[in-house]
Amino acid sequence: MNPTTTPRTPFLKHIDTLRSHTFTTRELIFGTALVLCLTPIMSSPLALLLGLLMAQFVGHPFLHLNHKATHWLLQASVVGLGFGMNVHSAVQAGKEGVLFTVVSIAGTLTVGILLGKWLKIDRVTAHLIAAGTAICGGSAIAALSPVMKAEEKQLSVSLGTIFILNSVALIVFPLIGQWLHLTPSQFGLWCALAIHDTSSVVGAAAKFGPEALQLATTVKLARALWIIPVALGTAALFRTGNGKISIPYFIGLFILAMIAHTYLPAIEPLAGILVKLAHIGLTLTLFLIGAGLSGKVIRAVGWKPMVQGVVLWILISTVSLYAILHV
């Protein structure tokens, strides 16, 4: 080796690869859309719509990285949102939503399993869709699938069903909330109970202001903790043993962020920056979720799982909204 040659570290080799890479038209369009999501003009629903258009007409050039990117980006964004919330308000919000949470999870799981039997959907897929609707969308499905030893086809159909409906909810819920003149607290609670994924819950609730956002985020993350008992019950029901249960550790970081914001006023300037970055991260997350919903994914779902998902979603949406307005 020439002694004057500098050894290339893995990082420098990666930089060299990027420099020598010739970007395709699809990659350039995708990159432009990503940059657009970083600007203030891009809201959560618009980012999701842009991602859906990208999936249908351009394609996702980095689809193999999409799941990991959305997973980590969502978790980091949720933790960032914690730096804009108050512990005392969050505890009060959690108390308000706990009864609704318990009843809605139990009811949705029961109806979902029975509906799956009636539609003759395979047992694993039906259970995953019911759990995703009842708890926290794709996170619940990802956590339960190893416990149930779900096959790739069952996992993809369940995730496709949930993500399609989750995308619709982000656009439809704010319109319904405005039409019914819901208060921020009513709308925030409704989002947390009836929208599948945390990303769309936060995106929809943010349109109704900070109060709706705080309530929705707190109640939704409290729901996510139900992954653990539901996973244990699932293992017993399917007789698979306890298996590997994915515990949502980022919720603990979210709580620590709230505590820091509440009791350490010195971090306020940094906290404001982190909250803004969290909102940008959520916008990017929703764009990536939309970009992953290609026509192939939508067609692979099939009509029976979609019927199960739609019926469950309408059920939990209408029942929870009635309870919020009248109970």
C-alpha positions as CSV (number, residue, x, y, z in Angstrom):
1,M,0.0,0.0,0.0
2,N,1.2,3.5,-0.8
3,P,2.3,5.1,2.5
4,T,0.9,8.4,1.4
5,T,-2.6,6.9,0.9
6,T,-5.0,7.6,3.8
7,P,-6.9,4.5,5.0
8,R,-10.6,4.7,4.1
9,T,-12.8,4.2,7.1
10,P,-16.3,2.7,6.6
11,F,-17.8,6.1,6.9
12,L,-15.5,7.6,4.2
13,K,-16.2,4.6,1.9
14,H,-19.9,5.3,2.4
15,I,-19.4,9.0,1.4
16,D,-17.4,7.8,-1.7
17,T,-20.3,5.6,-2.7
18,L,-22.8,8.5,-2.4
19,R,-20.5,10.7,-4.5
20,S,-20.2,8.1,-7.2
21,H,-23.9,7.3,-7.2
22,T,-25.9,8.5,-10.2
23,F,-29.4,9.5,-8.9
24,T,-32.4,8.4,-10.9
25,T,-35.3,10.6,-11.8
26,R,-37.5,8.8,-9.3
27,E,-34.9,9.3,-6.5
28,L,-34.7,13.0,-7.3
29,I,-38.4,13.4,-7.2
30,F,-38.6,11.5,-4.0
31,G,-35.9,13.6,-2.5
32,T,-37.6,16.8,-3.5
33,A,-40.8,15.7,-1.9
34,L,-38.9,14.9,1.3
35,V,-37.4,18.4,1.4
36,L,-40.8,19.9,0.8
37,C,-42.0,18.1,3.9
38,L,-39.4,20.0,6.0
39,T,-41.0,23.3,5.1
40,P,-43.8,25.1,7.0
41,I,-46.2,24.9,4.1
42,M,-46.6,21.1,4.5
43,S,-49.2,20.0,7.0
44,S,-49.7,16.4,8.1
45,P,-52.7,15.6,5.8
46,L,-50.9,17.1,2.8
47,A,-47.7,15.1,3.6
48,L,-49.8,11.9,3.7
49,L,-51.5,12.8,0.4
50,L,-48.2,13.6,-1.2
51,G,-46.8,10.3,-0.1
52,L,-49.9,8.5,-1.5
53,L,-49.5,10.2,-4.8
54,M,-45.8,9.3,-4.8
55,A,-46.6,5.6,-4.2
56,Q,-49.2,5.5,-7.0
57,F,-47.5,7.5,-9.8
58,V,-43.7,7.6,-9.0
59,G,-42.9,4.7,-6.6
60,H,-40.8,4.6,-3.5
61,P,-37.1,4.2,-4.5
62,F,-36.1,3.2,-0.9
63,L,-39.1,1.0,0.0
64,H,-36.9,-1.6,1.7
65,L,-35.9,1.1,4.3
66,N,-39.4,2.5,4.8
67,H,-40.6,0.4,7.7
68,K,-37.5,1.1,9.9
69,A,-37.4,4.8,9.0
70,T,-41.1,5.3,9.9
71,H,-40.6,3.2,13.1
72,W,-37.7,5.2,14.5
73,L,-38.8,8.6,13.2
74,L,-42.2,8.2,14.8
75,Q,-40.7,7.2,18.2
76,A,-38.2,10.1,18.2
77,S,-40.9,12.5,17.3
78,V,-43.2,11.4,20.0
79,V,-40.4,11.8,22.6
80,G,-39.8,15.3,21.2
81,L,-43.5,16.2,21.7
82,G,-43.0,15.3,25.4
83,F,-40.8,18.4,25.8
84,G,-43.9,20.6,25.1
85,M,-46.2,18.9,27.7
86,N,-46.9,19.3,31.4
87,V,-46.9,16.3,33.7
88,H,-49.8,17.5,35.8
89,S,-52.0,18.1,32.7
90,A,-51.0,14.8,31.3
91,V,-51.9,12.9,34.5
92,Q,-55.3,14.5,34.5
93,A,-55.8,13.7,30.8
94,G,-54.8,10.0,31.5
95,K,-57.4,9.8,34.2
96,E,-60.1,11.1,31.9
97,G,-59.4,8.5,29.2
98,V,-58.7,5.4,31.2
99,L,-62.3,4.1,31.4
100,F,-62.9,4.7,27.7
101,T,-59.6,3.0,27.0
102,V,-60.4,-0.2,28.9
103,V,-63.9,-0.6,27.5
104,S,-63.0,0.3,23.9
105,I,-60.0,-2.2,23.9
106,A,-62.0,-5.1,25.3
107,G,-65.0,-4.4,23.1
108,T,-63.0,-3.9,19.9
109,L,-61.0,-7.1,20.4
110,T,-64.2,-9.2,21.1
111,V,-66.1,-7.8,18.1
112,G,-63.1,-8.0,15.8
113,I,-62.5,-11.7,16.6
114,L,-66.2,-12.6,16.1
115,L,-66.4,-10.6,12.9
116,G,-63.3,-12.4,11.6
117,K,-64.9,-15.8,12.2
118,W,-68.1,-14.6,10.5
119,L,-66.2,-13.4,7.4
120,K,-64.1,-16.6,7.5
121,I,-60.8,-14.7,7.7
122,D,-57.9,-16.7,8.9
123,R,-57.6,-16.6,12.7
124,V,-54.2,-14.9,12.9
125,T,-55.0,-12.1,10.4
126,A,-58.4,-11.4,12.0
127,H,-56.8,-11.1,15.5
128,L,-54.0,-8.8,14.3
129,I,-56.5,-6.4,12.6
130,A,-58.6,-6.4,15.8
131,A,-55.6,-5.7,18.0
132,G,-54.3,-3.0,15.6
133,T,-57.7,-1.3,15.7
134,A,-58.1,-1.7,19.5
135,I,-54.7,-0.6,20.7
136,C,-52.2,1.4,18.5
137,G,-52.3,0.2,14.8
138,G,-49.1,-1.0,13.3
139,S,-47.2,-1.0,16.6
140,A,-49.6,-3.5,18.1
141,I,-49.5,-5.7,15.0
142,A,-45.7,-5.6,15.0
143,A,-45.6,-6.5,18.7
144,L,-48.1,-9.3,18.5
145,S,-47.0,-11.0,15.3
146,P,-43.9,-12.8,16.8
147,V,-46.1,-13.9,19.7
148,M,-48.6,-15.5,17.3
149,K,-45.9,-16.7,14.9
150,A,-47.7,-14.8,12.1
151,E,-46.6,-15.5,8.5
152,E,-45.4,-12.7,6.2
153,K,-48.7,-12.7,4.2
154,Q,-50.8,-12.4,7.4
155,L,-48.6,-9.6,8.6
156,S,-48.6,-7.6,5.4
157,V,-52.4,-7.9,5.0
158,S,-53.0,-6.7,8.6
159,L,-50.6,-3.8,8.3
160,G,-52.0,-2.8,4.9
161,T,-55.6,-2.8,6.2
162,I,-54.6,-0.6,9.2
163,F,-52.4,1.8,7.3
164,I,-55.1,2.4,4.6
165,L,-57.8,3.2,7.2
166,N,-55.3,5.2,9.3
167,S,-54.6,7.4,6.3
168,V,-58.3,8.1,5.7
169,A,-58.8,8.9,9.4
170,L,-56.1,11.7,9.3
171,I,-58.1,13.5,6.7
172,V,-61.6,12.7,7.7
173,F,-61.5,13.2,11.5
174,P,-60.6,16.9,11.6
175,L,-63.5,17.5,9.1
176,I,-66.0,15.7,11.3
177,G,-64.6,17.4,14.4
178,Q,-65.1,20.8,12.9
179,W,-68.6,19.9,11.5
180,L,-69.7,18.7,15.0
181,H,-68.0,21.7,16.7
182,L,-66.1,19.4,19.1
183,T,-64.1,21.1,21.8
184,P,-60.3,20.5,21.8
185,S,-60.5,18.1,24.7
186,Q,-63.4,16.2,23.1
187,F,-61.6,15.9,19.7
188,G,-58.3,14.9,21.3
189,L,-59.9,12.1,23.3
190,W,-61.8,10.9,20.2
191,C,-58.6,10.8,18.1
192,A,-56.8,8.8,20.8
193,L,-59.6,6.2,21.0
194,A,-60.6,5.9,17.4
195,I,-57.6,6.5,15.1
196,H,-55.2,3.6,14.8
197,D,-51.6,4.8,14.7
198,T,-50.0,7.4,16.9
199,S,-48.7,9.3,13.9
200,S,-52.2,10.1,12.6
201,V,-53.5,10.6,16.1
202,V,-51.0,13.4,16.6
203,G,-51.4,14.8,13.1
204,A,-55.1,15.1,13.4
205,A,-55.2,16.4,17.0
206,A,-52.6,19.1,16.2
207,K,-55.1,20.8,14.0
208,F,-57.3,21.4,17.1
209,G,-54.5,23.0,19.1
210,P,-52.2,22.2,22.0
211,E,-54.9,21.0,24.4
212,A,-56.2,18.5,21.9
213,L,-52.7,17.4,21.1
214,Q,-51.7,16.8,24.7
215,L,-54.8,14.9,25.6
216,A,-54.6,12.8,22.4
217,T,-50.9,11.9,22.8
218,T,-51.2,11.0,26.4
219,V,-54.2,8.8,26.1
220,K,-52.9,7.1,23.0
221,L,-49.6,6.3,24.6
222,A,-51.4,5.0,27.6
223,R,-53.3,2.7,25.2
224,A,-50.0,1.5,23.8
225,L,-49.1,0.0,27.2
226,W,-51.9,-2.4,26.8
227,I,-49.8,-4.2,24.2
228,I,-48.2,-6.2,27.1
229,P,-51.4,-7.7,28.7
230,V,-53.0,-8.2,25.3
231,A,-49.8,-10.0,24.1
232,L,-49.8,-12.3,27.1
233,G,-53.5,-13.1,26.5
234,T,-52.8,-13.7,22.8
235,A,-50.1,-16.2,23.7
236,A,-52.5,-18.1,25.9
237,L,-55.3,-18.0,23.3
238,F,-53.0,-19.2,20.5
239,R,-51.1,-21.5,22.8
240,T,-47.7,-20.3,21.5
241,G,-46.1,-19.6,24.9
242,N,-45.2,-16.1,25.8
243,G,-42.9,-15.6,22.8
244,K,-41.1,-12.3,22.3
245,I,-43.1,-9.2,23.3
246,S,-42.0,-5.9,22.0
247,I,-42.4,-3.4,24.8
248,P,-42.7,0.3,23.7
249,Y,-39.8,1.7,25.7
250,F,-40.0,5.0,23.9
251,I,-43.0,5.8,26.1
252,G,-40.7,6.0,29.1
253,L,-38.6,8.5,27.3
254,F,-41.7,10.5,26.5
255,I,-42.6,10.6,30.2
256,L,-39.0,11.7,31.1
257,A,-39.3,14.5,28.5
258,M,-42.5,15.7,30.1
259,I,-40.9,15.6,33.5
260,A,-37.9,17.6,32.3
261,H,-40.2,20.2,30.7
262,T,-42.3,20.6,33.8
263,Y,-39.6,20.8,36.4
264,L,-36.5,22.1,34.6
265,P,-37.4,25.6,33.3
266,A,-33.8,26.1,32.2
267,I,-34.3,23.8,29.2
268,E,-37.2,25.8,27.8
269,P,-35.3,27.2,24.8
270,L,-34.1,23.8,23.9
271,A,-37.5,22.3,24.5
272,G,-39.1,24.7,22.0
273,I,-36.7,23.6,19.3
274,L,-37.2,19.9,20.0
275,V,-41.0,20.3,19.8
276,K,-40.7,22.0,16.4
277,L,-38.4,19.2,15.2
278,A,-40.9,16.6,16.5
279,H,-43.7,18.2,14.4
280,I,-41.4,18.1,11.3
281,G,-40.6,14.4,12.1
282,L,-44.2,13.5,12.3
283,T,-44.9,15.2,8.9
284,L,-42.0,13.2,7.4
285,T,-43.4,10.0,9.1
286,L,-46.8,10.5,7.5
287,F,-45.2,11.2,4.1
288,L,-43.3,7.9,4.3
289,I,-46.4,6.0,5.4
290,G,-48.3,7.3,2.4
291,A,-45.3,6.5,0.1
292,G,-45.4,2.9,1.3
293,L,-49.0,2.3,0.3
294,S,-48.5,1.3,-3.3
295,G,-51.3,-0.1,-5.4
296,K,-49.7,-3.5,-4.9
297,V,-50.0,-3.2,-1.1
298,I,-53.7,-2.0,-1.4
299,R,-54.6,-4.9,-3.8
300,A,-52.9,-7.5,-1.6
301,V,-55.2,-6.7,1.4
302,G,-58.3,-8.3,-0.1
303,W,-62.0,-7.3,0.5
304,K,-62.7,-9.5,3.6
305,P,-59.9,-8.1,5.9
306,M,-60.8,-4.6,4.6
307,V,-64.5,-5.2,5.5
308,Q,-63.4,-6.3,9.0
309,G,-61.2,-3.2,9.4
310,V,-63.8,-0.8,8.2
311,V,-66.6,-2.2,10.3
312,L,-64.4,-2.2,13.4
313,W,-63.2,1.3,12.7
314,I,-66.8,2.7,12.2
315,L,-67.9,0.9,15.4
316,I,-65.2,2.3,17.6
317,S,-65.4,5.7,16.1
318,T,-69.2,6.1,16.5
319,V,-69.4,4.4,19.9
320,S,-66.5,6.5,21.4
321,L,-67.8,9.7,19.9
322,Y,-71.3,9.1,21.4
323,A,-69.8,8.3,24.8
324,I,-67.6,11.4,24.7
325,L,-70.6,13.6,23.8
326,H,-73.2,12.1,26.2
327,V,-71.5,10.2,29.1
